[in-house]
Amino acid sequence: MLNTWLKPALLATALISSSTFAADYKIDPAHTAVLFKVNHLGFSETVVRFNGLEGEYSYDAEKPAASRVSVTIDADSLDSNHEARDKHIKSPDFLDTKQYPEITFTSTHYQGSATQGVLTGELMLHGVTKTVSLDIIKIGEGLDPWKNYRSGFNGTATLKRSDFGIDQMQGAIGDELKIELFIEGIRSQGQP
């Protein structure tokens, strides 16, 4: 009788241990950047970086559709390499960072392979939430010199700031924002 229930239990254990599980990663802010570029007077593009962010993601190369990400950006951490411009972008004319201190993105689904695809989710910016899709490319994964397991992805998207209620100085400053993400994460301890 012992043999009757022991065999199925051992088989189930073997199947579970051989399955691939999604690994959870915490975003490493020191090796992650979120930028946007916007046209300035038709002459050039101004680049703005957010220096404060945190988040996490889950990634499974065998089941990429199960991938997910959640990121929170400190809107007041923006840096355009010009203090007066930073103050203006943070003002009620644009991001109004006192009223809207956070920018968040939470994915809803991913379509593609383990190395590239489209990640779609809800972006909340300036108090407005819209569905946004990002083109994602995997850069790499593996152990770092300190035995932490890391993975990294780049992403791009284009959106209109006016869709989020940020419509000041149209013409002088472009409506189109080109978003660039450079994400590196450290896998949670104790995961395969």
Backbone torsions as a table, in degrees:
resi	resn	phi	psi	omega
1	MET	NA	-38.0	177.5
2	LEU	-58.1	-39.8	-178.7
3	ASN	-65.7	-30.4	-177.1
4	THR	-64.1	-42.7	-179.5
5	TRP	-93.9	-21.4	-177.6
6	LEU	-70.0	-40.5	-179.2
7	LYS	-61.1	-50.1	177.5
8	PRO	-61.0	-36.6	179.8
9	ALA	-65.5	-42.7	178.6
10	LEU	-65.9	-38.5	178.7
11	LEU	-64.5	-43.8	179.2
12	ALA	-62.6	-42.0	178.2
13	THR	-61.8	-42.4	179.6
14	ALA	-64.3	-41.0	179.6
15	LEU	-66.0	-42.3	179.9
16	ILE	-64.3	-44.6	-176.7
17	SER	-70.4	-22.2	179.7
18	SER	-92.1	-7.2	-179.7
19	SER	-73.8	154.8	175.0
20	THR	-92.2	127.9	179.5
21	PHE	-109.2	148.6	175.3
22	ALA	-65.3	136.6	177.8
23	ALA	-97.6	139.9	178.4
24	ASP	-97.0	136.0	-178.3
25	TYR	-124.9	142.1	170.8
26	LYS	-99.4	131.5	-179.4
27	ILE	-65.5	133.1	178.2
28	ASP	-92.0	102.9	-175.4
29	PRO	-61.4	-26.8	-179.0
30	ALA	-70.5	-18.6	-178.8
31	HIS	-125.9	29.1	-179.6
32	THR	-132.5	142.0	178.4
33	ALA	-141.8	141.9	173.1
34	VAL	-123.7	120.4	-177.2
35	LEU	-125.2	156.0	163.7
36	PHE	-136.7	150.3	177.6
37	LYS	-119.1	139.5	179.5
38	VAL	-138.4	142.7	-179.0
39	ASN	-67.3	138.0	178.5
40	HIS	-118.8	107.2	175.8
41	LEU	58.6	16.2	-177.8
42	GLY	76.8	4.4	-177.1
43	PHE	-99.2	-32.8	-173.1
44	SER	-160.9	-178.2	173.9
45	GLU	-116.4	133.0	174.2
46	THR	-92.6	133.4	-179.1
47	VAL	-105.6	131.1	179.5
48	VAL	-124.4	135.7	179.9
49	ARG	-118.6	144.3	171.0
50	PHE	-100.9	123.8	-175.4
51	ASN	-90.7	-16.2	-178.1
52	GLY	-116.9	118.0	177.2
53	LEU	-156.4	160.5	174.8
54	GLU	-150.8	160.8	178.8
55	GLY	168.8	-174.3	-178.9
56	GLU	-152.5	159.6	174.5
57	TYR	-148.9	161.8	177.9
58	SER	-122.9	134.4	-175.3
59	TYR	-140.5	132.4	177.6
60	ASP	-135.7	109.2	-177.5
61	ALA	-61.2	-28.5	179.8
62	GLU	-79.3	-25.5	-179.9
63	LYS	-134.0	69.1	-175.6
64	PRO	-59.8	-27.2	-179.8
65	ALA	-64.2	-18.8	179.5
66	ALA	-85.4	-2.1	-179.2
67	SER	-63.0	147.4	178.9
68	ARG	-149.8	158.1	178.7
69	VAL	-149.6	148.0	175.5
70	SER	-140.8	124.9	-176.3
71	VAL	-132.9	138.9	173.2
72	THR	-122.5	125.3	-178.5
73	ILE	-110.4	134.5	174.0
74	ASP	-78.4	104.3	-175.3
75	ALA	-60.3	-31.9	-178.2
76	ASP	-74.0	-7.9	-179.5
77	SER	-86.9	7.8	-177.0
78	LEU	-64.0	146.6	-175.3
79	ASP	-143.8	112.4	178.0
80	SER	-107.1	11.2	-179.9
81	ASN	69.2	24.9	178.5
82	HIS	-155.4	108.6	-171.0
83	GLU	-58.4	-43.2	-179.4
84	ALA	-65.5	-40.2	178.1
85	ARG	-66.4	-40.7	178.1
86	ASP	-57.2	-45.2	-180.0
87	LYS	-61.0	-40.3	180.0
88	HIS	-68.1	-42.5	179.6
89	ILE	-63.9	-33.5	179.6
90	LYS	-76.9	-14.5	-175.2
91	SER	-74.0	171.7	176.4
92	PRO	-60.3	-16.9	176.0
93	ASP	-63.1	-29.5	-175.9
94	PHE	-128.8	-99.3	-173.1
95	LEU	-78.0	-22.7	-179.4
96	ASP	48.5	61.9	-172.2
97	THR	-67.0	-19.1	175.3
98	LYS	-70.1	-41.0	179.5
99	GLN	-82.2	-31.6	-177.6
100	TYR	-127.0	76.5	-172.2
101	PRO	-72.5	-15.4	-176.4
102	GLU	-125.8	146.7	169.5
103	ILE	-116.3	128.0	-177.7
104	THR	-126.0	150.8	173.0
105	PHE	-136.8	127.6	176.2
106	THR	-129.3	120.7	-176.5
107	SER	-70.5	151.7	175.5
108	THR	-115.4	-30.8	173.6
109	HIS	-165.8	161.6	179.5
110	TYR	-129.6	137.0	177.3
111	GLN	-130.1	123.8	179.6
112	GLY	149.5	-165.2	-178.9
113	SER	-94.5	-174.0	178.0
114	ALA	-72.6	-13.6	-176.0
115	THR	-113.1	-19.9	175.9
116	GLN	-162.8	151.7	-179.5
117	GLY	175.0	-159.6	-178.2
118	VAL	-122.7	123.6	177.8
119	LEU	-104.5	122.5	-178.4
120	THR	-112.8	142.8	179.4
121	GLY	-167.2	-173.8	-177.7
122	GLU	-101.5	117.5	176.8
123	LEU	-101.1	124.8	175.7
124	MET	-109.0	114.5	-176.7
125	LEU	-137.2	128.9	176.9
126	HIS	58.8	34.4	178.2
127	GLY	76.9	5.3	-179.1
128	VAL	-116.3	134.7	178.8
129	THR	-109.6	127.9	179.2
130	LYS	-135.5	153.6	173.9
131	THR	-79.8	129.4	-177.4
132	VAL	-132.1	142.4	176.2
133	SER	-115.6	136.9	179.6
134	LEU	-117.6	136.1	171.5
135	ASP	-80.5	123.3	-173.7
136	ILE	-114.4	138.0	173.3
137	ILE	-129.2	130.3	175.5
138	LYS	-78.2	132.5	178.8
139	ILE	-92.3	-43.7	179.1
140	GLY	171.7	175.4	176.3
141	GLU	-157.7	155.8	178.3
142	GLY	153.4	-176.6	-179.8
143	LEU	-78.5	138.3	172.7
144	ASP	-89.3	176.3	-178.2
145	PRO	-62.5	-16.6	-179.4
146	TRP	-101.8	14.4	176.4
147	LYS	70.5	21.6	170.0
148	ASN	-89.9	141.0	177.7
149	TYR	-93.3	124.2	-175.9
150	ARG	-122.3	157.7	169.2
151	SER	-144.6	156.7	-177.2
152	GLY	-143.6	146.5	-177.9
153	PHE	-139.8	148.3	170.1
154	ASN	-113.3	149.7	179.3
155	GLY	-143.3	151.3	176.9
156	THR	-137.5	149.3	176.0
157	ALA	-156.1	157.2	174.2
158	THR	-126.3	131.7	178.1
159	LEU	-142.5	167.8	178.7
160	LYS	-104.4	127.3	-179.9
161	ARG	-64.2	-30.6	179.8
162	SER	-64.0	-26.1	176.7
163	ASP	-64.4	-20.3	-179.3
164	PHE	-107.3	16.8	177.0
165	GLY	77.7	16.8	178.8
166	ILE	-107.7	91.5	-170.1
167	ASP	-127.3	15.4	178.6
168	GLN	-70.6	148.5	173.2
169	MET	58.0	36.1	175.8
170	GLN	-60.5	139.1	-177.9
171	GLY	101.4	-58.0	176.6
172	ALA	-70.0	-39.7	177.6
173	ILE	-118.2	130.9	-176.6
174	GLY	-60.5	153.3	176.1
175	ASP	-81.7	-28.7	-175.1
176	GLU	-82.3	128.4	174.9
177	LEU	-108.9	125.9	174.7
178	LYS	-97.8	113.2	-176.8
179	ILE	-94.3	136.7	174.9
180	GLU	-131.2	130.2	179.8
181	LEU	-119.3	138.8	174.7
182	PHE	-130.9	100.0	-170.0
183	ILE	-111.6	130.4	172.1
184	GLU	-129.6	135.0	-178.7
185	GLY	-129.9	157.5	177.7
186	ILE	-110.9	125.5	-178.1
187	ARG	-66.3	140.7	178.4
188	SER	-59.2	143.1	-179.5
189	GLN	-62.1	147.1	175.8
190	GLY	82.3	4.4	178.2
191	GLN	-95.8	152.9	-178.4
192	PRO	-66.2	NA	NA
